[in-house]
Amino acid sequence: MFTGIIRQIGTIRDIKKEGSNVIFDLEAPFEEPIQVDQSISHNGVCLTVTRLFPASQTHMQGYSVTAVEETLQKSNFGELQVGDTVNLELSMKIGDRLDGHFVQGHVDDTGIVKSISDHEGSWSFTFGIDAKWGYLLVNKGSICINGVSLTVVESHPDRFSVAIIPYTYQHTNFSTLQAGDRVNLEFDILGKYLAKMYRRSEV
């Protein structure tokens, strides 16, 4: 379980294909040691650490994760390249503050950056989505984009917008996004449960 508050940005060091899976080697400036079998959110995708690499004079601490075929199909991991940056979050601890919202690390779908507007102090991002997800978005509701917990500004059946403050822009990979880029989306789990219960009540 995660909160959508990004703590570090990692960089992809190497990508290797093994059958239908893809192995990603990353390096990241974690403030605490990480371990094999640990769950880390990568652009909103919960992946398990499978191997560790010690820090060196040329590289930070590194590790490997495996993306299976379903992950590659449902997220933007199939488009990542060596040198790309990835938003990272360690799993939450019981008793910590919940500064974002409950994020599972289970990506529902991807969205496309439609437009980016610079408002001289903040940025407005508009994302296009498959209209089948529109019912899960509400104005001022929560959405997780590339692992970042954000608030929906305007929602429509096939698109929505969010506002990005300078801190988020500077400390996540939102600063690298351009129109046409694909992002990972996880809709609010509470909203999904409520929508399912409501639909059952109508049957």
C-alpha positions in Angstrom: 0.0 0.0 0.0 1.2 3.5 -0.9 0.2 7.1 -0.4 1.1 8.7 -3.8 3.7 11.0 -2.2 6.9 10.6 -4.2 10.1 10.5 -2.2 12.8 9.8 -4.9 13.2 9.7 -8.6 15.0 6.7 -10.0 16.8 6.3 -13.4 16.7 3.2 -15.6 20.2 1.8 -16.0 19.5 -1.2 -18.1 16.6 -3.2 -19.7 16.7 -6.9 -20.5 14.1 -9.1 -22.0 13.6 -12.6 -20.5 10.9 -14.5 -22.3 7.7 -12.4 -22.0 9.1 -10.6 -19.0 11.3 -7.5 -18.9 14.0 -6.9 -16.2 14.6 -3.3 -15.3 17.8 -2.2 -13.5 17.4 1.1 -11.7 19.5 3.4 -9.5 18.0 5.7 -6.9 19.1 7.8 -4.0 17.1 6.0 -1.2 17.8 7.4 2.2 17.3 4.0 3.8 18.6 0.6 2.7 16.3 -1.4 0.5 16.0 -5.2 0.5 15.2 -8.1 -1.9 11.5 -8.9 -1.9 10.6 -5.3 -0.9 7.7 -3.7 -2.7 8.4 -0.3 -4.4 6.0 1.9 -6.4 7.5 2.7 -9.9 5.4 5.3 -11.7 2.5 3.9 -9.7 3.3 0.3 -10.4 4.0 -1.9 -7.4 7.1 -4.1 -8.3 9.2 -6.4 -6.2 13.0 -5.9 -5.8 14.7 -9.0 -7.1 18.4 -8.0 -6.9 20.6 -5.3 -5.4 23.6 -3.5 -6.7 26.0 -1.7 -4.4 26.8 2.0 -4.9 30.0 2.8 -6.8 31.9 5.9 -7.8 29.8 6.2 -11.0 26.5 4.8 -9.9 24.1 5.2 -6.9 22.6 2.2 -5.1 20.9 0.0 -7.7 18.4 -2.8 -7.9 16.4 -4.9 -10.3 12.6 -5.5 -10.8 10.7 -7.7 -13.2 7.7 -6.5 -15.2 5.5 -9.3 -16.4 3.5 -9.2 -19.6 0.3 -7.9 -17.9 2.3 -5.0 -16.4 3.8 -4.2 -19.7 0.3 -4.1 -21.4 -1.5 -2.1 -18.7 1.2 0.5 -17.9 3.8 2.6 -19.7 6.6 0.3 -18.8 6.7 -1.2 -22.3 7.7 2.3 -23.6 10.4 3.1 -21.0 14.0 3.4 -22.2 17.5 3.4 -20.6 18.0 6.9 -19.0 14.3 7.5 -18.4 13.3 8.7 -14.9 10.7 6.9 -12.8 8.8 8.2 -9.7 9.5 6.0 -6.7 7.8 5.5 -3.4 8.5 2.9 -0.7 5.4 1.2 0.8 3.7 3.0 3.7 4.3 2.1 7.3 1.5 1.7 9.8 1.3 4.8 11.9 2.7 7.1 9.2 0.8 10.2 8.1 -1.4 9.6 5.0 -0.5 12.8 3.1 -1.9 11.6 -0.2 -4.6 8.9 -0.5 -4.7 5.1 -0.5 -2.8 3.8 -3.5 -2.4 0.1 -4.2 0.2 0.2 -6.9 -2.2 -1.6 -9.2 -2.5 0.4 -12.4 -6.0 0.4 -14.0 -5.0 1.8 -17.4 -2.9 4.5 -19.1 -3.8 8.0 -20.2 -2.3 10.3 -22.8 -1.1 13.8 -22.1 -3.3 16.1 -24.2 -2.0 19.5 -23.2 0.2 21.3 -20.7 -0.4 24.9 -19.7 2.2 27.0 -17.8 0.4 29.4 -15.5 3.6 31.1 -14.2 3.7 29.4 -10.9 1.8 26.2 -11.6 1.0 23.9 -14.4 -2.3 22.5 -15.7 -2.1 19.0 -17.3 -5.0 17.5 -19.2 -5.1 13.8 -19.8 -7.2 11.8 -22.2 -8.6 8.5 -21.0 -10.8 5.7 -22.2 -14.4 6.8 -21.6 -15.1 3.6 -19.8 -13.3 5.1 -16.8 -15.0 8.4 -16.7 -17.6 7.4 -14.1 -14.7 7.0 -11.6 -13.6 10.7 -11.8 -15.2 13.5 -9.9 -14.1 17.1 -9.5 -11.9 17.5 -6.4 -11.6 13.7 -6.2 -8.3 11.8 -6.0 -6.3 10.2 -8.9 -2.9 8.6 -9.0 -0.8 9.5 -12.1 2.6 7.9 -12.5 2.4 7.2 -8.8 1.6 10.7 -7.8 -1.5 11.4 -5.7 -3.3 14.4 -7.3 -6.6 16.1 -7.1 -8.9 16.2 -10.2 -9.7 19.8 -11.2 -12.1 19.1 -14.0 -13.5 15.7 -15.1 -15.2 14.7 -18.3 -16.1 11.3 -19.7 -12.9 11.0 -21.8 -10.5 13.5 -20.1 -9.6 15.2 -16.9 -7.2 17.9 -15.7 -5.0 18.4 -12.6 -2.9 21.3 -11.3 0.8 20.8 -10.5 2.6 23.0 -8.0 6.3 23.8 -8.4 7.4 21.3 -5.8 5.6 18.4 -7.5 6.9 19.5 -10.9 10.5 19.7 -9.7 10.5 16.4 -7.6 8.7 14.1 -10.0 9.0 13.2 -13.6 6.1 15.5 -14.5 8.8 18.0 -15.6 9.7 15.6 -18.4 6.2 14.9 -19.7 5.2 16.2 -23.1 1.9 16.1 -25.1 1.4 12.6 -26.4 3.2 10.9 -23.6 1.6 7.9 -21.9 1.1 7.9 -18.1 -0.1 5.2 -15.6 -3.4 5.8 -13.9 -4.9 4.2 -10.8 -8.3 5.4 -9.9 -9.3 5.9 -6.2 -10.0 2.5 -4.6 -12.8 4.0 -2.5 -14.5 5.3 -5.5 -14.2 2.0 -7.3 -15.9 0.2 -4.3 -18.6 2.8 -4.1 -19.3 2.6 -7.8 -19.5 -1.2 -7.7 -21.9 -1.1 -4.7 -24.1 1.5 -6.4 -24.3 -0.5 -9.6 -25.3 -3.6 -7.7 -28.0 -1.7 -5.9 -29.6 -0.8 -9.3 -29.8 -4.5 -10.4 
